[in-house]
Amino acid sequence: MASMPPSTLSESASKDLLAEFGIPFAREGRATSVAEAVSIAEAMGFPLVVKLSGDGIAHKTERGLVEVGLGDVQAVKAAAESLLGKARPEDGVVELLVAEQILGARELIAGLVRDPQFGACVVVGLGGILAEALQDVVFAATPLTSGEAEGLIDRLGAAHLVTEPFRGEPRLDRAALAKVLLGLSRLAAERPDIVSVDLNPLIVSRGRPVAVDALVELGPPAETAEPPPAMDAAAIRARFAPLFHPRGVVVAGVSSHPAKFGFVTLHNLQRFGFKGEIFPVKIDGAEVLGQPTLKDMAEVPENAADLVFICTPTSGNAELLRACAAKGIRAAFVASAGYAEAGEEGQALQRELVETADELGMLMIGPNGQGVISTPANLCAQIVSPYPPAGRIGVASQSGNLVSSYLNYAVSSGVGVSKAVSLGNSAQTGLADVLEYFAVDPDTDVALAYIEGVGDGRRFRQAVERLTASKPLVLVKGGATGQGARAASSHTGALASDDRIFDGICRQVGALRAPTVEEAFEWAATLASQPLPRGSRTLVFTSVGGWGVLAADACAAAGLELIPLPEAIRAKIDTMVPARWSRSNPIDLASGETRDTIPEVLDLITAHPEVDAVIHLGLGIQSGQAGVFRTGHFYPDHGLERVVGYHEKQDARFAQAAREASERYGKPVLSVSELAISDPGNAGPAAVREGGRVCYPSAHRAVAALAALVERARFLRSRAAG
């Protein structure tokens, strides 16, 4: 039976309902005749607004059902007569709303929508008749805390229009707006039959928001199922131990052909030195990679392996799981394809696989997955390259290829990975489960994810909140341009896209959403290797002026504070270099430095109490020329050998000085050079890499990574403040 479509309350009924939850409205009276409207107007005073309200009237402005700026009785009488004349049969019982006209140059929109994945979400943004055109809105899932409600306005692109004084009007009263948003949050909990709420506009009058219009939609009560109770840390670690720390690994479906998954997996396990035993299973028992294989699971010793990597045909894999469980295996990675992605038959096979794994108490990843990595165990059980250096970043992805991308960046940057897993179809174990594991994994300091679909939004939120309470999460979301299938019968509904809501949830729970895969890895690597800043006060230190100008522009665009150069720093540098240096932030020494100047300046500026972070540009310039000298036919004569060695040692020294200053003062110092890409062997970028940090290929990439550090620090401060 089809569900009933939403029904719309009249404006007056909407206001009566919302007023019970603390929503402030303009003073108004209600009339059913012109005479009543005039009487209300005489008692209320002028200027006034008169509107026509009815159960069948959703958007009055489009139909000309609002008259504003009425300054006397005659104007009210004329407006009332005109509006009553515009009533239609489908409007139902109508009435005239006679309200004081609220004066204010700024308008907001606020409301409530119910998202299919995340449930009830509060929205706030710039409002009025241009709300849908501007689309400067943010969302947050309910229930809201008071801190979340007060801080939500800061996420708007044009937040300064209301958070600062504007055209002689005071800044927005944050507590008053928070009261509106908290009222909507409470309404969502108490009235599951409310589909959406639209308060547009909320006029900012004398700094306080006042609602002058309201629209409420009712529908079937929303489901309010809560996510399952969170497992304790020890139980989560125990559940994932067979996957990431197995005593032994069975490779089921080994092939003698180097292009087959079974061959590649067996090779990679051995190539990268897995610490446990490996049991290759091949139906004919033929040698692969110079060693015999087992013909059947029956030949695998009991309790010798915890993990099976499955590359066998779909039809027999449920029984294979049973055979594995009989040998004490507690985790399965299913690389085999042909399941839910292949149609109805595959969907049935996938359901059978999940039911079997659940029955056996076995953790299962996949099917249709690419592999799993655990550098603490030297485990490389995957069907592709690469194997990353060991490190502190945990990777989880709903796309196998994106795991490879993250691992490739780990190899190129030198900032390593703890665990990595491709989730395939996520039939049993999904992204939320792995993120929850990373939250309690002692080998992981930062989580990095690629996501295409949330699934159970409440479960996702639960896992991310647990993770970000102690560790940062950086993610990229694919499919961000898809528009959710939503009823657009109110402004809030029209503004609620899947991606905009997802973005709001990410900000609410402290997940850092990167625009590209490259930046996502750099942010995660930065969070894993740099200290968090105390604030956003930034100094730029450059060898060449143009780089500094671009870095300054990038800082401004990212919301970082490019502070005036402190006088103590200016006075000290004056004693170190000729007077032609910039004497401002960005600091440009104008080639006046000597052998020790750059390390000394790095220490000086990082130590200053007014500096929260430093961006160092121009590393590796001299080593670049040294490389040209070294590879030319004049080398090593003509003094080239000596100068090449000097330049390379200096650039390595500068990279080391940046890292040491950062560690000494507990502040981020980010090194930048495009040579990290064009000449990765250059002594400067190479020394950054050897020190376990990222050498950023551009000022903009460094600034974006620093902004992620600042955002993480801000989230932790707001969380601590409650």
C-alpha positions as CSV (number, residue, x, y, z in Angstrom):
1,M,0.0,0.0,0.0
2,A,1.5,3.4,-1.0
3,S,2.3,5.8,1.8
4,M,0.3,8.9,2.2
5,P,1.9,12.1,0.7
6,P,2.9,14.8,3.1
7,S,0.3,17.4,4.1
8,T,0.9,21.1,4.7
9,L,-0.2,23.0,7.7
10,S,-1.4,26.5,7.2
11,E,0.9,29.3,8.3
12,S,-1.1,30.1,11.4
13,A,-1.2,26.4,12.4
14,S,2.5,26.1,11.7
15,K,3.3,29.1,13.9
16,D,1.1,27.8,16.8
17,L,3.0,24.5,16.7
18,L,6.4,26.0,16.5
19,A,5.8,28.6,19.2
20,E,5.5,25.7,21.6
21,F,9.2,25.0,20.9
22,G,10.5,28.5,21.6
23,I,10.5,29.8,18.0
24,P,10.1,33.7,18.2
25,F,7.5,35.2,15.8
26,A,6.4,38.7,15.0
27,R,3.3,39.9,16.8
28,E,0.2,39.2,14.7
29,G,-3.6,38.9,14.8
30,R,-5.8,36.7,12.7
31,A,-9.0,37.8,10.9
32,T,-11.6,36.3,8.7
33,S,-13.0,39.6,7.4
34,V,-11.8,43.0,6.3
35,A,-13.4,44.6,9.3
36,E,-11.6,42.3,11.7
37,A,-8.3,43.0,9.9
38,V,-8.8,46.7,10.2
39,S,-9.6,46.4,13.9
40,I,-6.5,44.4,14.6
41,A,-4.4,46.9,12.7
42,E,-5.7,49.9,14.7
43,A,-4.8,48.1,17.9
44,M,-1.4,47.0,16.8
45,G,0.0,50.1,15.1
46,F,1.9,50.6,11.9
47,P,3.7,49.6,9.7
48,L,2.1,46.2,9.1
49,V,2.1,43.2,6.9
50,V,-1.1,41.4,5.8
51,K,-1.0,37.9,4.3
52,L,-3.6,35.3,3.2
53,S,-3.2,32.0,5.0
54,G,-4.8,28.6,4.4
55,D,-4.1,24.9,4.6
56,G,-3.6,24.7,0.8
57,I,-1.3,27.7,0.6
58,A,2.3,26.8,0.6
59,H,4.2,29.7,-1.0
60,K,2.4,33.0,-0.7
61,T,5.0,35.2,-2.3
62,E,4.7,33.4,-5.7
63,R,1.0,34.1,-5.7
64,G,1.1,37.7,-4.5
65,L,-0.5,36.8,-1.2
66,V,1.6,39.1,0.9
67,E,1.3,42.9,1.3
68,V,4.0,44.7,3.1
69,G,4.7,48.3,4.3
70,L,1.1,49.1,5.1
71,G,1.2,52.5,6.9
72,D,-2.4,53.2,7.7
73,V,-6.0,51.8,8.1
74,Q,-6.9,52.5,4.4
75,A,-3.9,50.5,3.2
76,V,-4.8,47.6,5.4
77,K,-8.4,47.7,4.3
78,A,-7.4,47.7,0.6
79,A,-4.9,44.9,1.1
80,A,-7.4,42.7,3.0
81,E,-10.0,43.1,0.3
82,S,-7.4,42.3,-2.4
83,L,-6.1,39.2,-0.7
84,L,-9.5,37.7,0.1
85,G,-10.3,38.2,-3.6
86,K,-7.4,36.0,-4.6
87,A,-8.5,33.0,-2.5
88,R,-9.0,29.7,-4.5
89,P,-11.2,26.7,-3.6
90,E,-8.2,24.5,-3.2
91,D,-6.8,26.9,-0.5
92,G,-9.3,25.5,2.0
93,V,-10.5,27.7,4.9
94,V,-8.5,31.0,4.6
95,E,-7.8,33.8,7.1
96,L,-5.9,37.0,7.1
97,L,-2.8,37.4,9.1
98,V,-2.1,41.0,10.3
99,A,1.4,41.2,11.6
100,E,3.9,43.9,12.7
101,Q,6.5,44.5,10.0
102,I,9.9,43.5,11.4
103,L,12.7,45.7,10.2
104,G,16.1,44.4,9.5
105,A,18.6,44.4,6.6
106,R,19.6,40.7,7.1
107,E,17.5,37.6,6.6
108,L,18.1,34.0,7.5
109,I,16.4,30.7,6.8
110,A,16.1,27.9,9.3
111,G,14.3,24.7,9.3
112,L,14.1,21.0,9.6
113,V,14.3,18.1,7.1
114,R,14.4,14.4,7.4
115,D,17.2,12.7,5.6
116,P,16.7,9.0,4.6
117,Q,20.2,8.2,5.9
118,F,20.9,10.6,8.7
119,G,17.4,11.2,10.0
120,A,16.3,14.6,11.2
121,C,18.6,17.5,10.3
122,V,18.4,21.2,11.2
123,V,19.3,23.7,8.5
124,V,20.3,27.4,8.8
125,G,21.5,29.8,6.1
126,L,21.0,33.0,4.3
127,G,17.2,33.5,3.7
128,G,14.6,35.5,2.0
129,I,13.4,35.2,-1.6
130,L,17.0,34.4,-2.8
131,A,17.5,31.5,-0.4
132,E,17.4,28.9,-3.2
133,A,19.5,31.0,-5.5
134,L,22.2,31.7,-3.0
135,Q,22.1,28.2,-1.4
136,D,24.4,29.3,1.4
137,V,23.1,26.9,4.0
138,V,24.5,24.3,6.4
139,F,23.0,21.2,7.9
140,A,23.5,19.3,11.2
141,A,21.9,16.1,12.4
142,T,19.8,16.1,15.5
143,P,20.0,16.1,18.4
144,L,22.1,19.3,18.5
145,T,24.2,20.3,21.5
146,S,24.1,24.0,22.5
147,G,27.7,24.4,21.3
148,E,26.8,22.9,17.9
149,A,23.8,25.2,17.6
150,E,25.8,28.3,18.4
151,G,28.6,27.4,16.0
152,L,26.5,26.4,13.1
153,I,26.2,29.9,11.7
154,D,30.0,30.2,11.3
155,R,30.0,27.5,8.6
156,L,28.2,29.8,6.1
157,G,30.1,31.3,3.3
158,A,28.8,34.7,4.2
159,A,28.7,34.3,7.9
160,H,30.3,37.7,8.4
161,L,27.1,39.3,7.3
162,V,25.4,38.3,10.5
163,T,28.3,37.5,12.9
164,E,29.6,41.0,12.6
165,P,27.9,44.4,12.7
166,F,26.2,45.3,9.4
167,R,25.0,48.6,8.1
168,G,24.7,50.0,11.6
169,E,22.9,47.0,12.9
170,P,24.5,44.9,15.7
171,R,26.0,41.4,15.2
172,L,23.7,38.4,15.5
173,D,22.8,37.3,19.0
174,R,24.2,33.7,18.8
175,A,22.4,32.5,21.9
176,A,19.0,33.6,20.4
177,L,19.7,31.8,17.1
178,A,20.9,28.7,19.0
179,K,17.6,28.7,20.9
180,V,15.7,28.5,17.5
181,L,17.9,25.7,16.3
182,L,17.7,23.8,19.6
183,G,13.9,24.2,19.5
184,L,13.8,22.6,16.0
185,S,16.0,19.8,17.2
186,R,13.7,19.1,20.1
187,L,10.7,19.3,17.8
188,A,12.3,16.6,15.6
189,A,12.6,14.3,18.6
190,E,9.1,14.9,19.9
191,R,7.2,14.9,16.6
192,P,8.3,12.1,14.3
193,D,5.4,12.9,12.1
194,I,6.9,16.2,11.0
195,V,8.5,15.9,7.6
196,S,9.9,19.4,7.3
197,V,9.9,22.8,8.7
198,D,10.6,26.0,6.8
199,L,11.2,29.3,8.7
200,N,11.9,31.8,5.9
201,P,12.7,34.5,6.5
202,L,14.1,34.8,10.0
203,I,14.7,38.6,10.0
204,V,17.7,39.7,12.2
205,S,16.2,42.6,14.1
206,R,18.3,44.4,16.7
207,G,20.6,41.4,16.5
208,R,17.9,38.9,17.3
209,P,16.2,36.5,14.8
210,V,12.4,36.9,14.5
211,A,10.4,34.5,12.3
212,V,7.8,36.1,10.1
213,D,6.7,33.1,8.1
214,A,6.5,29.4,8.8
215,L,5.5,26.2,6.9
216,V,5.3,22.7,8.5
217,E,4.7,19.5,6.5
218,L,3.3,16.4,8.2
219,G,3.7,12.8,7.1
220,P,3.9,9.2,8.3
221,P,6.0,9.1,11.5
222,A,9.7,8.6,10.7
223,E,11.5,5.6,12.0
224,T,13.6,6.3,15.0
225,A,15.7,3.2,15.1
226,E,19.0,3.7,17.1
227,P,22.3,2.2,16.0
228,P,23.4,-0.9,17.9
229,P,25.2,-0.4,21.2
230,A,28.8,0.3,20.7
231,M,31.2,-2.5,21.4
232,D,34.0,-2.0,23.9
233,A,37.5,-1.4,22.7
234,A,38.8,-4.9,23.6
235,A,36.0,-6.6,21.8
236,I,36.5,-4.5,18.6
237,R,40.3,-5.3,18.6
238,A,39.5,-9.0,19.1
239,R,37.1,-9.0,16.2
240,F,39.6,-7.5,13.8
241,A,42.7,-9.2,15.1
242,P,42.3,-12.2,12.7
243,L,42.2,-9.8,9.7
244,F,45.1,-7.5,10.6
245,H,47.2,-9.7,12.8
246,P,46.7,-13.3,11.7
247,R,48.9,-16.1,12.8
248,G,48.7,-17.6,9.3
249,V,46.9,-17.0,6.0
250,V,45.2,-19.4,3.7
251,V,45.1,-18.4,0.1
252,A,42.2,-20.3,-1.4
253,G,42.2,-20.5,-5.2
254,V,45.9,-20.2,-5.9
255,S,46.8,-20.1,-9.6
256,S,50.0,-20.9,-11.4
257,H,49.3,-18.0,-13.8
258,P,51.0,-14.7,-12.8
259,A,48.0,-12.7,-14.0
260,K,45.5,-14.5,-11.7
261,F,44.4,-13.1,-8.3
262,G,45.5,-16.2,-6.4
263,F,49.0,-16.1,-7.8
264,V,49.4,-12.4,-7.2
265,T,48.2,-12.6,-3.6
266,L,50.5,-15.5,-2.8
267,H,53.4,-13.7,-4.3
268,N,52.8,-10.5,-2.4
269,L,52.4,-12.2,0.9
270,Q,55.8,-13.8,0.4
271,R,57.5,-10.8,-1.3
272,F,56.8,-8.5,1.6
273,G,57.8,-11.0,4.3
274,F,54.5,-11.9,6.1
275,K,55.6,-13.0,9.6
276,G,53.2,-15.9,9.9
277,E,52.7,-19.1,7.9
278,I,51.1,-19.2,4.4
279,F,49.0,-22.0,3.2
280,P,48.3,-21.9,-0.6
281,V,45.4,-24.1,-1.6
282,K,45.2,-25.2,-5.3
283,I,42.9,-28.0,-6.4
284,D,45.7,-30.0,-8.2
285,G,48.4,-29.4,-5.6
286,A,50.8,-28.2,-8.2
287,E,53.8,-26.1,-7.3
288,V,53.5,-22.4,-7.4
289,L,56.5,-20.1,-7.0
290,G,58.7,-23.1,-6.5
291,Q,56.7,-24.6,-3.6
292,P,54.0,-27.2,-3.2
293,T,50.4,-26.2,-2.6
294,L,47.6,-28.0,-0.6
295,K,44.8,-29.7,-2.6
296,D,42.1,-29.0,0.0
297,M,41.2,-27.2,3.1
298,A,41.3,-30.5,4.9
299,E,45.1,-30.4,4.6
300,V,45.4,-27.1,6.4
301,P,46.6,-27.6,10.0
302,E,44.0,-26.8,12.7
303,N,44.4,-23.4,14.4
304,A,47.4,-22.5,12.3
305,A,45.7,-19.7,10.3
306,D,43.3,-16.9,11.3
307,L,42.6,-15.4,7.8
308,V,41.5,-16.9,4.5
309,F,42.0,-14.9,1.3
310,I,39.4,-16.2,-1.2
311,C,39.9,-16.1,-4.9
312,T,37.6,-19.1,-5.8
313,P,34.3,-19.1,-7.8
314,T,31.3,-17.7,-6.1
315,S,29.1,-20.8,-6.1
316,G,31.3,-22.7,-3.6
317,N,32.4,-20.0,-1.3
318,A,29.8,-20.4,1.4
319,E,30.9,-24.0,1.9
320,L,34.5,-22.9,1.8
321,L,33.8,-20.6,4.8
322,R,32.4,-23.6,6.7
323,A,35.6,-25.6,5.9
324,C,37.7,-22.6,7.0
325,A,35.8,-22.2,10.3
326,A,36.4,-25.9,11.0
327,K,40.1,-25.2,10.9
328,G,39.9,-22.3,13.4
329,I,39.9,-19.5,10.8
330,R,38.1,-16.4,12.1
331,A,38.3,-13.9,9.2
332,A,37.8,-14.0,5.5
333,F,38.7,-11.6,2.7
334,V,36.7,-12.4,-0.4
335,A,38.3,-11.1,-3.5
336,S,35.9,-13.1,-5.8
337,A,33.5,-11.0,-7.9
338,G,30.1,-11.9,-9.3
339,Y,28.0,-11.1,-6.2
340,A,25.6,-8.2,-5.7
341,E,27.2,-6.2,-8.4
342,A,26.2,-9.0,-10.9
343,G,22.4,-9.1,-10.6
344,E,19.8,-11.1,-8.8
345,E,21.6,-14.4,-8.8
346,G,24.7,-12.7,-7.4
347,Q,22.7,-10.9,-4.8
348,A,21.3,-14.3,-3.6
349,L,24.8,-15.7,-3.4
350,Q,26.0,-12.7,-1.4
351,R,23.1,-13.0,1.1
352,E,24.1,-16.7,1.5
353,L,27.7,-15.7,2.1
354,V,26.8,-13.1,4.8
355,E,24.4,-15.5,6.5
356,T,27.1,-18.2,6.6
357,A,29.8,-15.8,8.0
358,D,27.4,-14.5,10.6
359,E,26.4,-18.1,11.6
360,L,30.0,-19.0,12.0
361,G,31.0,-15.8,13.9
362,M,33.5,-15.0,11.2
363,L,34.5,-11.5,10.2
364,M,34.1,-11.1,6.4
365,I,35.4,-8.3,4.1
366,G,34.1,-8.1,0.6
367,P,33.2,-9.7,-1.6
368,N,34.6,-8.1,-4.7
369,G,37.5,-6.6,-2.7
370,Q,41.1,-5.8,-3.6
371,G,42.9,-6.7,-0.5
372,V,44.1,-6.0,3.0
373,I,47.4,-4.7,4.4
374,S,48.9,-4.6,7.9
375,T,52.4,-3.2,8.1
376,P,52.9,-4.3,11.7
377,A,52.5,-7.9,10.5
378,N,54.2,-7.4,7.1
379,L,50.9,-8.5,5.7
380,C,50.3,-7.7,2.0
381,A,47.3,-9.8,1.1
382,Q,46.1,-8.0,-2.0
383,I,45.8,-8.5,-5.7
384,V,47.6,-5.3,-6.7
385,S,50.5,-3.2,-5.7
386,P,51.9,-1.3,-3.9
387,Y,53.0,-2.2,-0.4
388,P,53.4,1.1,1.6
389,P,56.1,2.0,4.2
390,A,55.1,1.4,7.8
391,G,53.4,4.3,9.5
392,R,50.4,5.5,11.5
393,I,47.7,6.1,8.9
394,G,44.8,3.7,8.7
395,V,43.1,3.4,5.2
396,A,39.6,2.2,4.4
397,S,37.9,2.5,1.1
398,Q,34.8,1.5,-0.7
399,S,36.8,1.4,-3.9
400,G,39.8,-0.8,-4.3
401,N,41.5,1.5,-6.8
402,L,41.4,4.3,-4.3
403,V,43.2,2.2,-1.7
404,S,46.0,1.8,-4.3
405,S,46.0,5.6,-4.8
406,Y,46.5,6.3,-1.1
407,L,49.2,3.6,-0.9
408,N,51.0,5.1,-3.9
409,Y,51.0,8.5,-2.2
410,A,52.4,6.8,0.9
411,V,55.2,5.4,-1.1
412,S,56.0,8.7,-2.9
413,S,55.8,10.8,0.3
414,G,57.4,8.4,2.7
415,V,54.6,8.9,5.2
416,G,53.5,5.4,6.0
417,V,50.4,3.3,6.6
418,S,49.4,1.1,9.5
419,K,46.5,-0.8,8.0
420,A,44.6,-0.6,4.7
421,V,41.5,-2.4,3.5
422,S,39.4,-2.4,0.4
423,L,35.8,-3.1,1.5
424,G,34.4,-4.3,-1.9
425,N,30.6,-4.8,-1.6
426,S,30.7,-4.3,2.2
427,A,28.3,-7.1,2.5
428,Q,28.9,-7.8,6.2
429,T,31.6,-5.5,7.4
430,G,31.4,-1.9,6.2
431,L,33.2,1.4,6.5
432,A,31.7,2.3,9.9
433,D,33.0,-1.0,11.4
434,V,36.6,-0.3,10.1
435,L,36.5,3.3,11.3
436,E,35.4,2.1,14.7
437,Y,38.4,-0.3,14.7
438,F,40.8,2.5,13.8
439,A,39.4,4.4,16.8
440,V,40.9,1.8,19.2
441,D,43.8,0.5,17.1
442,P,47.1,1.2,18.8
443,D,48.9,1.2,15.5
444,T,46.8,4.0,14.0
445,D,46.9,7.7,14.7
446,V,44.9,9.0,11.7
447,A,42.1,7.5,9.6
448,L,41.9,8.0,5.8
449,A,38.8,6.9,3.8
450,Y,37.2,7.0,0.5
451,I,33.4,6.7,0.5
452,E,30.7,6.5,-2.1
453,G,27.6,5.5,-0.1
454,V,26.9,5.9,3.6
455,G,24.2,3.2,4.0
456,D,23.1,3.5,7.6
457,G,23.7,7.1,8.4
458,R,23.2,6.8,12.1
459,R,25.7,4.0,12.3
460,F,28.2,6.0,10.3
461,R,27.7,9.0,12.6
462,Q,28.2,6.8,15.7
463,A,31.4,5.3,14.4
464,V,32.9,8.6,13.2
465,E,32.0,10.4,16.5
466,R,33.8,7.6,18.4
467,L,36.9,7.9,16.1
468,T,37.2,11.7,15.9
469,A,37.0,12.0,19.7
470,S,40.6,10.8,19.8
471,K,41.9,10.6,16.2
472,P,41.4,12.7,13.1
473,L,39.5,11.3,10.1
474,V,40.1,12.6,6.5
475,L,37.8,11.4,3.8
476,V,36.9,11.9,0.1
477,K,33.4,11.2,-1.1
478,G,32.6,10.2,-4.6
479,G,29.3,10.9,-6.3
480,A,29.1,14.3,-4.6
481,T,27.1,15.9,-7.4
482,G,24.1,13.5,-7.0
483,Q,20.9,15.2,-5.9
484,G,18.8,13.3,-3.4
485,A,15.2,12.5,-4.4
486,R,13.5,15.0,-2.1
487,A,10.2,16.8,-2.1
488,A,10.8,20.4,-2.7
489,S,7.6,21.7,-1.4
490,S,9.4,23.9,1.1
491,H,12.6,26.0,0.7
492,T,14.4,23.7,3.2
493,G,13.5,20.7,1.1
494,A,14.7,22.3,-2.1
495,L,18.0,23.1,-0.4
496,A,18.6,19.6,1.0
497,S,20.9,17.7,-1.3
498,D,22.6,14.5,-0.3
499,D,26.0,16.1,-0.6
500,R,25.1,19.2,1.4
501,I,23.7,17.2,4.2
502,F,26.7,14.8,4.2
503,D,29.0,17.8,4.3
504,G,27.2,19.2,7.3
505,I,27.4,15.9,9.2
506,C,31.1,15.7,8.5
507,R,31.7,19.1,10.0
508,Q,29.4,18.3,12.9
509,V,31.3,15.1,13.9
510,G,34.8,16.5,13.1
511,A,35.5,14.6,9.9
512,L,37.8,16.5,7.5
513,R,36.5,16.3,4.0
514,A,39.1,16.8,1.3
515,P,38.3,17.8,-2.3
516,T,40.7,15.5,-4.0
517,V,42.5,12.2,-3.3
518,E,45.9,13.9,-3.4
519,E,44.9,16.4,-0.8
520,A,43.2,13.8,1.4
521,F,46.4,11.9,1.7
522,E,48.4,15.0,2.3
523,W,46.1,16.1,5.1
524,A,46.2,12.7,6.7
525,A,50.0,12.6,6.4
526,T,50.2,16.1,7.9
527,L,48.0,15.2,10.8
528,A,50.1,12.1,11.3
529,S,53.5,13.9,11.3
530,Q,52.9,17.5,12.5
531,P,51.8,18.9,15.8
532,L,48.5,20.7,16.0
533,P,48.6,24.5,16.1
534,R,47.2,26.5,18.9
535,G,45.5,28.8,16.4
536,S,45.7,30.0,12.8
537,R,48.3,32.7,13.1
538,T,50.7,32.0,10.3
539,L,54.1,33.2,9.1
540,V,55.4,32.6,5.6
541,F,59.1,32.3,5.1
542,T,60.3,32.3,1.5
543,S,63.4,32.5,-0.6
544,V,61.7,34.3,-3.5
545,G,59.0,37.0,-3.2
546,G,56.5,35.7,-5.8
547,W,56.0,32.4,-3.9
548,G,55.3,34.3,-0.7
549,V,52.7,36.5,-2.4
550,L,50.8,33.4,-3.6
551,A,51.1,31.7,-0.2
552,A,49.7,34.9,1.4
553,D,46.7,34.8,-1.0
554,A,46.2,31.1,-0.2
555,C,46.2,31.8,3.5
556,A,43.6,34.5,3.2
557,A,41.4,32.2,1.1
558,A,41.7,29.3,3.6
559,G,40.8,31.5,6.6
560,L,44.3,31.5,8.1
561,E,45.5,34.6,9.8
562,L,48.6,36.0,8.1
563,I,49.8,38.0,11.0
564,P,51.8,41.3,10.9
565,L,55.5,40.5,11.4
566,P,56.2,40.8,15.2
567,E,58.6,43.6,16.0
568,A,61.0,41.3,17.9
569,I,61.4,39.1,14.8
570,R,61.9,42.1,12.5
571,A,64.6,43.6,14.8
572,K,66.5,40.3,15.0
573,I,66.5,39.6,11.2
574,D,67.7,43.2,10.7
575,T,70.9,42.1,12.4
576,M,71.2,39.0,10.2
577,V,70.8,40.1,6.6
578,P,71.1,43.3,4.4
579,A,68.4,45.9,4.6
580,R,66.8,44.8,1.3
581,W,64.8,42.0,2.9
582,S,61.0,42.3,3.0
583,R,60.7,43.4,6.6
584,S,57.1,41.9,6.6
585,N,55.1,38.7,6.5
586,P,55.8,36.9,4.1
587,I,59.5,37.0,5.1
588,D,61.7,37.3,2.0
589,L,65.4,37.4,2.8
590,A,66.1,38.7,-0.8
591,S,69.1,36.4,-1.2
592,G,70.9,38.1,1.7
593,E,71.3,35.0,3.8
594,T,74.6,33.4,4.7
595,R,75.4,29.8,5.7
596,D,73.5,29.7,9.0
597,T,70.7,32.2,8.4
598,I,67.9,30.0,7.3
599,P,68.1,27.5,10.2
600,E,68.4,30.5,12.6
601,V,65.4,32.3,11.1
602,L,63.4,29.1,11.2
603,D,64.1,28.7,14.9
604,L,63.5,32.4,15.6
605,I,60.0,32.6,13.9
606,T,58.8,29.2,15.2
607,A,59.7,30.1,18.7
608,H,57.8,33.4,18.8
609,P,54.6,33.1,21.0
610,E,52.5,35.0,18.5
611,V,53.2,32.5,15.8
612,D,51.1,29.3,15.6
613,A,52.4,27.9,12.3
614,V,55.2,28.4,9.7
615,I,55.2,27.7,5.9
616,H,58.7,27.5,4.5
617,L,59.0,28.0,0.8
618,G,61.9,27.5,-1.7
619,L,63.6,24.4,-0.3
620,G,65.9,22.6,-2.7
621,I,66.7,25.5,-5.1
622,Q,70.5,25.2,-4.8
623,S,70.3,21.5,-4.9
624,G,68.5,21.7,-8.2
625,Q,71.4,23.6,-9.7
626,A,73.8,21.2,-8.0
627,G,72.0,18.3,-9.8
628,V,72.6,20.1,-13.1
629,F,76.3,20.5,-12.3
630,R,76.6,16.9,-11.2
631,T,75.1,15.5,-14.4
632,G,77.0,17.8,-16.8
633,H,80.3,16.9,-18.5
634,F,82.2,19.6,-16.6
635,Y,81.7,17.7,-13.3
636,P,83.7,17.1,-11.0
637,D,86.2,19.7,-12.1
638,H,86.3,23.5,-12.0
639,G,85.2,23.4,-8.3
640,L,81.9,21.8,-9.1
641,E,82.3,18.8,-6.8
642,R,82.8,21.1,-3.8
643,V,79.9,23.4,-4.5
644,V,77.6,20.5,-5.3
645,G,78.3,18.9,-2.0
646,Y,77.8,22.1,-0.2
647,H,74.5,23.0,-1.7
648,E,73.1,19.5,-1.2
649,K,74.2,19.4,2.5
650,Q,72.7,22.9,3.0
651,D,69.3,22.0,1.6
652,A,69.2,18.8,3.7
653,R,70.2,20.9,6.7
654,F,67.4,23.3,6.1
655,A,64.8,20.5,5.9
656,Q,66.2,19.1,9.1
657,A,66.1,22.6,10.8
658,A,62.4,23.0,9.9
659,R,61.5,19.6,11.4
660,E,63.6,20.2,14.5
661,A,62.1,23.7,15.1
662,S,58.6,22.2,14.8
663,E,59.4,19.4,17.3
664,R,61.2,21.8,19.7
665,Y,58.3,24.3,19.9
666,G,55.4,22.0,19.2
667,K,54.2,23.9,16.2
668,P,53.6,22.9,12.6
669,V,56.4,23.9,10.1
670,L,55.5,22.9,6.5
671,S,58.2,22.7,3.9
672,V,57.2,23.5,0.3
673,S,58.9,22.8,-3.0
674,E,57.7,21.7,-6.4
675,L,60.9,19.7,-6.6
676,A,59.2,17.1,-4.5
677,I,57.5,16.1,-7.7
678,S,59.9,17.2,-10.5
679,D,63.0,16.1,-8.7
680,P,62.2,13.8,-5.8
681,G,65.8,12.9,-5.3
682,N,66.7,16.5,-4.7
683,A,68.4,16.8,-1.3
684,G,65.8,19.2,0.2
685,P,62.6,17.2,-0.5
686,A,64.5,14.0,0.1
687,A,65.5,15.1,3.6
688,V,61.9,16.1,4.4
689,R,60.7,12.7,3.2
690,E,63.5,10.9,5.3
691,G,62.3,12.9,8.3
692,G,58.8,11.3,8.0
693,R,57.0,14.5,6.8
694,V,55.4,15.7,3.6
695,C,57.2,18.1,1.2
696,Y,54.3,19.9,-0.4
697,P,54.5,20.6,-4.1
698,S,52.9,24.0,-3.9
699,A,52.0,26.7,-1.4
700,H,48.3,26.1,-2.0
701,R,48.6,22.5,-1.0
702,A,50.6,23.3,2.1
703,V,48.1,25.9,3.1
704,A,45.2,23.5,2.6
705,A,47.0,20.9,4.8
706,L,47.6,23.6,7.5
707,A,44.0,24.6,7.4
708,A,43.1,20.9,8.1
709,L,45.4,21.0,11.1
710,V,43.7,24.2,12.3
711,E,40.3,22.8,11.8
712,R,41.2,19.6,13.8
713,A,42.5,21.7,16.6
714,R,39.4,23.9,16.6
715,F,37.2,20.8,16.7
716,L,39.0,19.4,19.7
717,R,38.8,22.8,21.5
718,S,35.0,23.1,20.9
719,R,34.5,19.5,22.0
720,A,36.4,20.2,25.2
721,A,34.4,23.3,25.8
722,G,31.2,21.2,25.5
